[in-house]
């Protein structure tokens, strides 16, 4: 296996942490990025180099990319894994929070990708791996703005894949289902915060409770199932365009594809 220089965002916890660790143990040179480098220190023992980076701050992104290029002279793989979710009814989520989700999940991803692409084009090789979600394929109530961001990642990645083909650069989409990380608990907390005292309070609090129970149990898939998928995308000679893994990513999306819209709507209201 050829050693690759890899930059991965959102490496301080969950999927990002497990992926950075796994790729470093495989012998790759991994730079793990997050806003707080103290949360990255535990990765040093596996050979991961911490990088301070905030995907809403282009100055910090440029400094991070420059640091990797100065040390290694190249970036072979960019894993855009940083993500943020704030659940609530479309009417209840403030425009500030709505913009923040799109800023982190879409514009931050795009800005960092734009910074890395010139180096990959110069070496006529590279791989962009974007963490989307099954939330970019199917919608549940109270997740509107998060779905907007993940549908956008899907579209952006598809366009980028076609544009990068002549330059020898692969673009891969990772589509996690329900994964047992703190993301779900945080999203449920945000749903409660945005719904108390509103017309949506009763169903929203029920859904928040369902999410909390689900993400606290062993129903959800473990993060390593996604880190394994990203590892495959990194190491494959010819990677798939999409890797879909985790609970809900199979049968759930199959139902979404075959059911009439109103049937899907009724099912989601009943389940959640």
For each residue, the residues with C-beta under 8 A, 3 or more apart:
1: 26 27 235
2:
3: 27 28 29
4: 28 29 76 77 234
5: 28 29 31 68 72 74 75 76 77
6: 23 28 29 30 31 75 76 77 78 79 234
7: 31 33 51 64 65 68 75 77 78 79 116
8: 11 16 19 20 23 30 31 32 33 78 79 81
9: 16 33 34 53 55 79 80 81 82 112
10: 13 14 15 16 33 34 81 82 83 131
11: 8 16 17 19 20 32 33 34 40 43 48 81
12: 16 17 32 34 35 36 39 40
13: 10 16 17 39 181 182
14: 10 17 18 179 181 182 183 223
15: 10 18 19 81 131 176 179 181 223 226 227 230
16: 8 9 10 11 12 13 19 20 32 34 79 81 82
17: 11 12 13 14 20 21 32 43 223
18: 14 15 21 22 223 224 226 227
19: 8 11 15 16 22 23 79 81 226 227 230 231
20: 8 11 16 17 23 24 30 32 43 46 48
21: 17 18 24 25 43 46 48 227
22: 18 19 25 26 224 227 228 230 231
23: 6 8 19 20 26 28 30 230 231 234
24: 20 21 27 28 29 30 43 46 47 48
25: 21 22 46 47
26: 1 22 23 231 235
27: 1 3 24
28: 3 4 5 6 23 24 77 234
29: 3 4 5 6 24 47 49 72
30: 6 8 20 23 24 47 48 49
31: 5 6 7 8 48 49 50 51 64 67 68
32: 8 11 12 16 17 20 40 43 48 49 50 51
33: 7 8 9 10 11 50 51 52 53 64 82
34: 9 10 11 12 16 37 39 40 50 51 52 53 82
35: 12 52 53 54
36: 12 39 40 52
37: 34 40 41 50 51 52
38: 41
39: 12 13 34 36 42
40: 11 12 32 34 36 37 43 44 48 50 51
41: 37 38 44 50
42: 39 45
43: 11 17 20 21 24 32 40 46 48 50
44: 40 41 47 48 49 50
45: 42
46: 20 21 24 25 43
47: 24 25 29 30 44
48: 11 20 21 24 30 31 32 40 43 44
49: 29 30 31 32 44 71
50: 31 32 33 34 37 40 41 43 44
51: 7 31 32 33 34 37 40 64 67 68
52: 33 34 35 36 37 60 63 64
53: 9 33 34 35 57 60 61 63 64
54: 35 57 60 61
55: 9 61 82 104 108 109 111 112
56: 100 103 104 108
57: 53 54 60 61
58: 61 62 111
59: 62 63
60: 52 53 54 57 63 64
61: 53 54 55 57 58 64 65 108 111 112 115
62: 58 59 65 66 115
63: 52 53 59 60 66 67
64: 7 31 33 51 52 53 60 61 67 68
65: 7 61 62 68 69 75 112 115 116
66: 62 63 69 70
67: 31 51 63 64 70 71
68: 5 7 31 51 64 65 71 72 75
69: 65 66 72 73 74 75 119
70: 66 67
71: 49 67 68
72: 5 29 68 69 75
73: 69
74: 5 69 119 123
75: 5 6 7 65 68 69 72 78 116 119 120 126
76: 4 5 6 120 125 126 127
77: 4 5 6 7 28 126 127 128 129 234
78: 6 7 8 75 112 113 116 126 127 128 129
79: 6 7 8 9 16 19 129 131 230 234
80: 9 109 112 113 128 129 130 131
81: 8 9 10 11 15 16 19 131 230
82: 9 10 16 33 34 55 104 108 109
83: 10 104 105 131 133 183
84: 100 101 104 105
85: 101 143 146 183 186 187 190
86: 93 97 98 100 101 145 146 187 190 194
87: 93 142 143 146 187 188 190 191 194 208 211
88: 92 93 97 142 145 190 191 193 194 195 200 204
89: 92 93 141 142 144 194 195 198 200 204
90: 93 144 145
91: 198 200
92: 88 89 194 195 198 200
93: 86 87 88 89 90 97 98 144 145 194
94: 97 98
95: 98 99
96: 99 100
97: 86 88 93 94 100 101 145 194
98: 86 93 94 95 101 102 145 148
99: 95 96 102 103
100: 56 84 86 96 97 103 104
101: 84 85 86 97 98 104 105 145 146 148 149
102: 98 99 105 106 107 145 148 149 152
103: 56 99 100 106 107 108
104: 55 56 82 83 84 100 101 107 108 149
105: 83 84 101 102 108 109 146 149 150 152 153
106: 102 103 109 110 149 152 153 156
107: 102 103 104 110 111
108: 55 56 61 82 103 104 105 111 112
109: 55 80 82 105 106 112 113 130 153 156
110: 106 107 113 114 156
111: 55 58 61 107 108 114 115
112: 9 55 61 65 78 80 108 109 115 116
113: 78 80 109 110 116 117 128 160
114: 110 111 117
115: 61 62 65 111 112 118
116: 7 65 75 78 112 113 119 120 126 128
117: 113 114 120 121 126 128 164 169
118: 115 121 122
119: 69 74 75 116 122 123 126
120: 75 76 116 117 123 125 126 128 167 169
121: 117 118 124 126 167 169
122: 118 119
123: 74 119 120 126
124: 121 167 168
125: 76 120 168 169
126: 75 76 77 78 116 117 119 120 121 123 168 169 170
127: 76 77 78 169 170 171 172 233 234 239
128: 77 78 80 113 116 117 120 157 160 164 169 170 171 172
129: 77 78 79 80 171 172 173 174 230 233 234
130: 80 109 153 156 157 171 172 173 174
131: 10 15 79 80 81 83 153 174 176 226 230
132: 135 136 150 153 154 157 173 174 175
133: 83 136 137 150 153 175 176
134: 137 138 175 176 177 244 246 248 249 252 253
135: 132 138 139 140 143 146 147 150
136: 132 133 147 150 151 152 153 154 175
137: 133 134 154 175 253 256
138: 134 135 252 253 256 264
139: 135 143 144 147 268
140: 135 143 147 268 272
141: 89 203 207 268 269 272
142: 87 88 89 191 195 200 204 207
143: 85 87 135 139 140 146 147 187
144: 89 90 93 139 147 148
145: 86 88 90 93 97 98 101 102 148 149
146: 85 86 87 101 105 135 143 149 150 187
147: 135 136 139 140 143 144 150 151
148: 98 101 102 144 145 151 152
149: 101 102 104 105 106 145 146 152 153
150: 105 132 133 135 136 146 147 153 154
151: 136 147 148 154 155
152: 102 105 106 136 148 149 155 156
153: 105 106 109 130 131 132 133 136 149 150 156 157 173
154: 132 136 137 150 151 157 158 173
155: 151 152 158 159
156: 106 109 110 130 152 153 159 160
157: 128 130 132 153 154 160 161 171 172 173
158: 154 155 161 162 173
159: 155 156 162 163
160: 113 128 156 157 163 164 171
161: 157 158 164 165 170 171 241
162: 158 159 165
163: 159 160
164: 117 128 160 161 167 169 170 171
165: 161 162 169
166:
167: 120 121 124 164
168: 124 125 126
169: 117 120 121 125 126 127 128 164 165
170: 126 127 128 161 164 239
171: 127 128 129 130 157 160 161 164 241
172: 127 128 129 130 157 233 239 240 241 242 243
173: 129 130 132 153 154 157 158 241 242 243
174: 129 130 131 132 226 229 230 233 242 243 245
175: 132 133 134 136 137 242 243 244 245 249
176: 15 131 133 134 179 221 226 245 246 249
177: 134 221 244 245 246 247 248 249 250 252
178: 184 214 215 219 220 221 246 247 248
179: 14 15 176 183 184 220 221 222 223 225 226 246
180: 184 215 218 220 221 222 223
181: 13 14 15 184 215 223
182: 13 14 185 186 215
183: 14 83 85 179 186 187 215
184: 178 179 180 181 187 188 211 212 214 215 220
185: 182 188 189 211 212 215 216
186: 85 182 183 189 190
187: 85 86 87 143 146 183 184 190 191 211
188: 87 184 185 191 192 208 209 211 212 215
189: 185 186 192 193 208
190: 85 86 87 88 186 187 193 194
191: 87 88 142 187 188 194 195 204 205 207 208 211
192: 188 189 195 196 204 205 208
193: 88 189 190 196
194: 86 87 88 89 92 93 97 190 191 198 204
195: 88 89 92 142 191 192 198 200 201 204 205 208
196: 192 193 201 205
197: 201
198: 89 91 92 194 195 201 204
199:
200: 88 89 91 92 142 195 203 204
201: 195 196 197 198 204 205
202: 205 206
203: 141 200 206 207 269
204: 88 89 142 191 192 194 195 198 200 201 207 208
205: 191 192 195 196 201 202 208 209
206: 202 203 209 210 272
207: 141 142 191 203 204 210 211 272
208: 87 188 189 191 192 195 204 205 211 212
209: 188 205 206 212 213
210: 206 207 213 214 271 272
211: 87 184 185 187 188 191 207 208 214 215 272
212: 184 185 188 208 209 215 216
213: 209 210 216 217
214: 178 184 210 211 217 219 220
215: 178 180 181 182 183 184 185 188 211 212 220
216: 185 212 213
217: 213 214 220
218: 180
219: 178 214 247
220: 178 179 180 184 214 215 217 246 247
221: 176 177 178 179 180 225 226 245 246 247
222: 179 180 225
223: 14 15 17 18 179 180 181 226 227
224: 18 22 227 228
225: 179 221 222 228 229 245 246
226: 15 18 19 131 174 176 179 221 223 229 230 245 246
227: 15 18 19 21 22 223 224 230 231
228: 22 224 225 231 232 245
229: 174 225 226 232 233 243 245
230: 15 19 22 23 79 81 129 131 174 226 227 233 234 243
231: 19 22 23 26 227 228 234 235
232: 228 229 235 236 239 240 243
233: 127 129 172 174 229 230 236 239 240 243
234: 4 6 23 28 77 79 127 129 230 231 239
235: 1 26 231 232
236: 232 233 239 240
237:
238:
239: 127 170 172 232 233 234 236
240: 172 232 233 236 243
241: 161 171 172 173
242: 172 173 174 175
243: 172 173 174 175 229 230 232 233 240
244: 134 175 177 249 250 253
245: 174 175 176 177 221 225 226 228 229 249
246: 134 176 177 178 179 220 221 225 226 249
247: 177 178 219 220 221 252
248: 134 177 178 251 252 253
249: 134 175 176 177 244 245 246 252 253
250: 177 244 253 254
251: 248 254 255
252: 134 138 177 247 248 249 255 256
253: 134 137 138 244 248 249 250 256 257
254: 250 251 257 258
255: 251 252 258 259 264 267
256: 137 138 252 253 259 264
257: 253 254
258: 254 255
259: 255 256 263 264 267
260: 263 264
261: 264 265
262: 265 266
263: 259 260 266 267
264: 138 255 256 259 260 261 267 268
265: 261 262 268 269
266: 262 263 269 270
267: 255 259 263 264 270 271
268: 139 140 141 264 265 271 272
269: 141 203 265 266 272
270: 266 267
271: 210 267 268
272: 140 141 206 207 210 211 268 269
